[in-house]
Amino acid sequence: MIPNDPVEHLIALLSRLPGLGRRSARRAVLKMLMDPADKMLPLAEALHAAAEAVRPCETCGNLDTTSPCHICTDTHRDRKLVCVVEGVADLWALERAHAHRGTYHVLGGLLSALGGTGPDDLSITPLLRRIESDGIEEVILALPATVDGATTNHYLTDRLKPTGATITRLAQGVPIGGALDVLDDGTLAAAFKARRPL
């Protein structure tokens, strides 16, 4: 390997992205280098433009080119309904699914004793202020079904109850198209607890 080799440097940078190991990064770099004018230079310009323009929304924590973001300023959204998510990736997933027509609040992580993440490390105080100032009537906790997600759900429920807002969480259990014999015990138990009449 040549010291300060720009190709190796690019491969190393790309391989740090989620879902791209060194092998995938090497293939992507090779593809770009075979047609740099069409593949590499537009990508570099787009990366630079996004780095300059995108910033966190001052209201919800989403990433957008404006603050407040386009979701927070959308007048067709139900402003009395806020969905609390761990990160921006979760917000974007819910938006892709067109599953929620209210607003969002990005916590910026989960409570984690092992990871050293406490309540002061998350965007909880701004959430409490929003509930109070915006008259939010329902808070949907859309956090992962993990130990840290459950811990964060319990903590937030305790903190949010005094606000008077209804607190709900996403249903958990059998996924659409899921066969019972391949599901783990925790998912099956959650599905039975969350059953409802038809």
C-alpha positions as a LaTeX table, in Angstrom:
\begin{tabular}{lrrr}
\hline
Residue & $x$ (\AA) & $y$ (\AA) & $z$ (\AA) \\
\hline
Met1 & 0.00 & 0.00 & 0.00 \\
Ile2 & 1.30 & 3.44 & $-0.96$ \\
Pro3 & 1.41 & 5.99 & 1.90 \\
Asn4 & $-1.15$ & 8.80 & 1.44 \\
Asp5 & $-2.80$ & 6.85 & $-1.40$ \\
Pro6 & $-6.05$ & 8.73 & $-2.21$ \\
Val7 & $-7.78$ & 5.53 & $-3.36$ \\
Glu8 & $-7.02$ & 3.69 & $-0.12$ \\
His9 & $-8.00$ & 6.77 & 1.86 \\
Leu10 & $-11.37$ & 6.89 & 0.07 \\
Ile11 & $-11.91$ & 3.15 & 0.65 \\
Ala12 & $-11.10$ & 3.61 & 4.35 \\
Leu13 & $-13.56$ & 6.51 & 4.66 \\
Leu14 & $-16.37$ & 4.69 & 2.86 \\
Ser15 & $-15.84$ & 1.49 & 4.86 \\
Arg16 & $-16.66$ & 3.43 & 8.06 \\
Leu17 & $-20.24$ & 3.94 & 6.85 \\
Pro18 & $-22.97$ & 1.57 & 8.12 \\
Gly19 & $-23.48$ & $-1.43$ & 5.85 \\
Leu20 & $-20.21$ & $-0.94$ & 3.97 \\
Gly21 & $-17.21$ & $-3.05$ & 4.82 \\
Arg22 & $-13.83$ & $-2.69$ & 3.11 \\
Arg23 & $-14.87$ & $-5.04$ & 0.33 \\
Ser24 & $-18.07$ & $-3.15$ & $-0.53$ \\
Ala25 & $-16.27$ & 0.17 & $-0.21$ \\
Arg26 & $-13.55$ & $-1.04$ & $-2.59$ \\
Arg27 & $-16.20$ & $-2.03$ & $-5.18$ \\
Ala28 & $-17.96$ & 1.36 & $-4.84$ \\
Val29 & $-14.68$ & 3.25 & $-5.22$ \\
Leu30 & $-13.70$ & 1.20 & $-8.27$ \\
Lys31 & $-17.08$ & 1.90 & $-9.89$ \\
Met32 & $-16.71$ & 5.65 & $-9.23$ \\
Leu33 & $-13.13$ & 5.74 & $-10.49$ \\
Met34 & $-14.14$ & 4.10 & $-13.76$ \\
Asp35 & $-16.40$ & 7.09 & $-14.52$ \\
Pro36 & $-15.38$ & 9.94 & $-12.19$ \\
Ala37 & $-17.09$ & 12.72 & $-14.16$ \\
Asp38 & $-20.47$ & 10.98 & $-13.97$ \\
Lys39 & $-20.24$ & 9.17 & $-10.63$ \\
Met40 & $-17.57$ & 10.63 & $-8.36$ \\
Leu41 & $-17.67$ & 14.40 & $-8.93$ \\
Pro42 & $-21.50$ & 14.72 & $-8.63$ \\
Leu43 & $-21.34$ & 12.65 & $-5.44$ \\
Ala44 & $-18.60$ & 14.88 & $-4.01$ \\
Glu45 & $-20.63$ & 17.99 & $-4.85$ \\
Ala46 & $-23.79$ & 16.52 & $-3.31$ \\
Leu47 & $-21.91$ & 15.53 & $-0.13$ \\
His48 & $-20.46$ & 19.02 & 0.17 \\
Ala49 & $-23.84$ & 20.68 & $-0.42$ \\
Ala50 & $-25.55$ & 18.45 & 2.17 \\
Ala51 & $-22.78$ & 19.07 & 4.72 \\
Glu52 & $-23.26$ & 22.82 & 4.29 \\
Ala53 & $-27.07$ & 22.92 & 4.20 \\
Val54 & $-28.42$ & 20.18 & 6.49 \\
Arg55 & $-28.82$ & 20.89 & 10.19 \\
Pro56 & $-30.89$ & 19.62 & 13.14 \\
Cys57 & $-34.39$ & 21.02 & 13.53 \\
Glu58 & $-34.57$ & 23.28 & 16.59 \\
Thr59 & $-38.04$ & 21.91 & 17.40 \\
Cys60 & $-37.94$ & 18.13 & 16.88 \\
Gly61 & $-34.33$ & 17.16 & 16.12 \\
Asn62 & $-34.96$ & 15.97 & 12.55 \\
Leu63 & $-32.27$ & 16.69 & 9.95 \\
Asp64 & $-33.36$ & 19.09 & 7.21 \\
Thr65 & $-32.22$ & 22.11 & 5.24 \\
Thr66 & $-34.52$ & 24.39 & 7.25 \\
Ser67 & $-35.14$ & 24.82 & 10.95 \\
Pro68 & $-37.89$ & 24.29 & 11.95 \\
Cys69 & $-37.96$ & 21.37 & 9.50 \\
His70 & $-40.57$ & 20.72 & 6.81 \\
Ile71 & $-42.44$ & 18.30 & 9.11 \\
Cys72 & $-42.72$ & 20.83 & 11.94 \\
Thr73 & $-43.96$ & 23.54 & 9.57 \\
Asp74 & $-46.44$ & 21.30 & 7.72 \\
Thr75 & $-49.88$ & 22.77 & 8.51 \\
His76 & $-51.62$ & 19.48 & 7.63 \\
Arg77 & $-49.99$ & 17.67 & 10.55 \\
Asp78 & $-51.84$ & 16.96 & 13.79 \\
Arg79 & $-50.00$ & 19.23 & 16.25 \\
Lys80 & $-51.66$ & 17.59 & 19.27 \\
Leu81 & $-49.89$ & 14.29 & 18.53 \\
Val82 & $-46.13$ & 13.76 & 18.91 \\
Cys83 & $-44.21$ & 10.57 & 18.19 \\
Val84 & $-41.01$ & 10.12 & 20.23 \\
Val85 & $-38.22$ & 8.22 & 18.45 \\
Glu86 & $-34.67$ & 7.25 & 19.33 \\
Gly87 & $-33.03$ & 8.80 & 16.27 \\
Val88 & $-33.56$ & 10.43 & 12.90 \\
Ala89 & $-33.37$ & 7.05 & 11.11 \\
Asp90 & $-36.52$ & 5.96 & 12.99 \\
Leu91 & $-38.30$ & 9.20 & 12.08 \\
Trp92 & $-37.42$ & 8.73 & 8.41 \\
Ala93 & $-38.62$ & 5.09 & 8.52 \\
Leu94 & $-42.01$ & 6.15 & 9.90 \\
Glu95 & $-42.26$ & 8.89 & 7.26 \\
Arg96 & $-41.47$ & 6.40 & 4.47 \\
Ala97 & $-44.29$ & 4.18 & 5.75 \\
His98 & $-46.70$ & 7.15 & 5.96 \\
Ala99 & $-47.53$ & 5.71 & 9.39 \\
His100 & $-47.79$ & 8.94 & 11.38 \\
Arg101 & $-49.44$ & 12.28 & 10.58 \\
Gly102 & $-48.51$ & 14.14 & 13.74 \\
Thr103 & $-45.16$ & 15.65 & 14.67 \\
Tyr104 & $-42.02$ & 14.00 & 16.03 \\
His105 & $-39.45$ & 14.37 & 18.77 \\
Val106 & $-35.98$ & 12.82 & 18.40 \\
Leu107 & $-34.46$ & 11.79 & 21.75 \\
Gly108 & $-30.96$ & 11.36 & 20.36 \\
Gly109 & $-30.46$ & 7.94 & 21.95 \\
Leu110 & $-31.73$ & 5.68 & 24.71 \\
Leu111 & $-31.05$ & 5.44 & 28.40 \\
Ser112 & $-28.26$ & 2.92 & 28.90 \\
Ala113 & $-26.54$ & 2.08 & 32.17 \\
Leu114 & $-23.88$ & 0.08 & 30.33 \\
Gly115 & $-23.38$ & 2.77 & 27.68 \\
Gly116 & $-23.30$ & 5.54 & 30.27 \\
Thr117 & $-26.27$ & 7.40 & 28.75 \\
Gly118 & $-28.42$ & 9.15 & 31.34 \\
Pro119 & $-31.51$ & 11.38 & 31.14 \\
Asp120 & $-29.41$ & 14.54 & 30.77 \\
Asp121 & $-27.82$ & 13.10 & 27.62 \\
Leu122 & $-31.19$ & 12.86 & 25.86 \\
Ser123 & $-33.60$ & 15.50 & 24.57 \\
Ile124 & $-36.16$ & 14.98 & 27.35 \\
Thr125 & $-36.45$ & 18.51 & 28.79 \\
Pro126 & $-37.27$ & 20.01 & 25.36 \\
Leu127 & $-39.96$ & 17.32 & 24.95 \\
Leu128 & $-41.54$ & 18.30 & 28.27 \\
Arg129 & $-41.48$ & 21.96 & 27.22 \\
Arg130 & $-43.14$ & 21.12 & 23.88 \\
Ile131 & $-45.91$ & 19.16 & 25.57 \\
Glu132 & $-46.62$ & 22.11 & 27.83 \\
Ser133 & $-46.30$ & 24.94 & 25.30 \\
Asp134 & $-47.91$ & 23.20 & 22.30 \\
Gly135 & $-50.80$ & 21.60 & 24.19 \\
Ile136 & $-49.84$ & 18.11 & 23.02 \\
Glu137 & $-52.58$ & 15.64 & 23.91 \\
Glu138 & $-50.93$ & 12.31 & 23.00 \\
Val139 & $-47.32$ & 11.17 & 23.11 \\
Ile140 & $-46.53$ & 7.98 & 21.17 \\
Leu141 & $-43.37$ & 6.26 & 22.39 \\
Ala142 & $-41.93$ & 4.58 & 19.28 \\
Leu143 & $-38.79$ & 3.15 & 20.83 \\
Pro144 & $-37.11$ & $-0.18$ & 20.08 \\
Ala145 & $-38.18$ & $-3.38$ & 21.86 \\
Thr146 & $-34.81$ & $-3.73$ & 23.62 \\
Val147 & $-33.74$ & $-3.51$ & 27.26 \\
Asp148 & $-32.60$ & 0.10 & 26.75 \\
Gly149 & $-35.81$ & 0.88 & 24.84 \\
Ala150 & $-37.95$ & $-0.54$ & 27.66 \\
Thr151 & $-35.94$ & 1.37 & 30.27 \\
Thr152 & $-36.39$ & 4.60 & 28.32 \\
Asn153 & $-40.13$ & 3.89 & 27.86 \\
His154 & $-40.59$ & 3.44 & 31.62 \\
Tyr155 & $-38.57$ & 6.55 & 32.47 \\
Leu156 & $-40.43$ & 8.70 & 29.95 \\
Thr157 & $-43.81$ & 7.38 & 31.09 \\
Asp158 & $-42.99$ & 8.43 & 34.67 \\
Arg159 & $-41.78$ & 11.87 & 33.54 \\
Leu160 & $-44.69$ & 12.47 & 31.13 \\
Lys161 & $-47.64$ & 11.34 & 33.30 \\
Pro162 & $-47.82$ & 14.63 & 35.26 \\
Thr163 & $-48.31$ & 16.54 & 31.97 \\
Gly164 & $-51.77$ & 15.04 & 31.52 \\
Ala165 & $-51.00$ & 13.91 & 27.96 \\
Thr166 & $-52.10$ & 10.41 & 26.94 \\
Ile167 & $-49.03$ & 8.19 & 26.65 \\
Thr168 & $-49.08$ & 5.28 & 24.22 \\
Arg169 & $-46.47$ & 3.00 & 22.70 \\
Leu170 & $-46.24$ & 1.10 & 19.46 \\
Ala171 & $-47.77$ & $-2.38$ & 19.44 \\
Gln172 & $-45.35$ & $-5.26$ & 19.61 \\
Gly173 & $-45.69$ & $-8.84$ & 18.53 \\
Val174 & $-46.15$ & $-10.93$ & 15.41 \\
Pro175 & $-45.02$ & $-9.07$ & 12.27 \\
Ile176 & $-47.16$ & $-9.18$ & 9.13 \\
Gly177 & $-46.19$ & $-12.32$ & 7.26 \\
Gly178 & $-44.42$ & $-13.74$ & 10.32 \\
Ala179 & $-44.69$ & $-17.46$ & 11.01 \\
Leu180 & $-45.12$ & $-18.34$ & 14.70 \\
Asp181 & $-42.61$ & $-21.18$ & 14.64 \\
Val182 & $-39.71$ & $-18.86$ & 13.76 \\
Leu183 & $-40.43$ & $-16.07$ & 16.27 \\
Asp184 & $-38.47$ & $-15.75$ & 19.49 \\
Asp185 & $-40.14$ & $-16.34$ & 22.87 \\
Gly186 & $-40.13$ & $-12.64$ & 23.82 \\
Thr187 & $-41.95$ & $-11.64$ & 20.62 \\
Leu188 & $-44.56$ & $-14.36$ & 21.09 \\
Ala189 & $-45.11$ & $-13.35$ & 24.73 \\
Ala190 & $-45.47$ & $-9.68$ & 23.74 \\
Ala191 & $-47.96$ & $-10.64$ & 21.01 \\
Phe192 & $-50.12$ & $-12.52$ & 23.52 \\
Lys193 & $-50.06$ & $-9.64$ & 26.00 \\
Ala194 & $-51.01$ & $-7.13$ & 23.27 \\
Arg195 & $-53.89$ & $-9.18$ & 21.86 \\
Arg196 & $-57.19$ & $-7.37$ & 21.21 \\
Pro197 & $-60.74$ & $-8.36$ & 20.32 \\
Leu198 & $-61.82$ & $-8.52$ & 16.68 \\
\hline
\end{tabular}
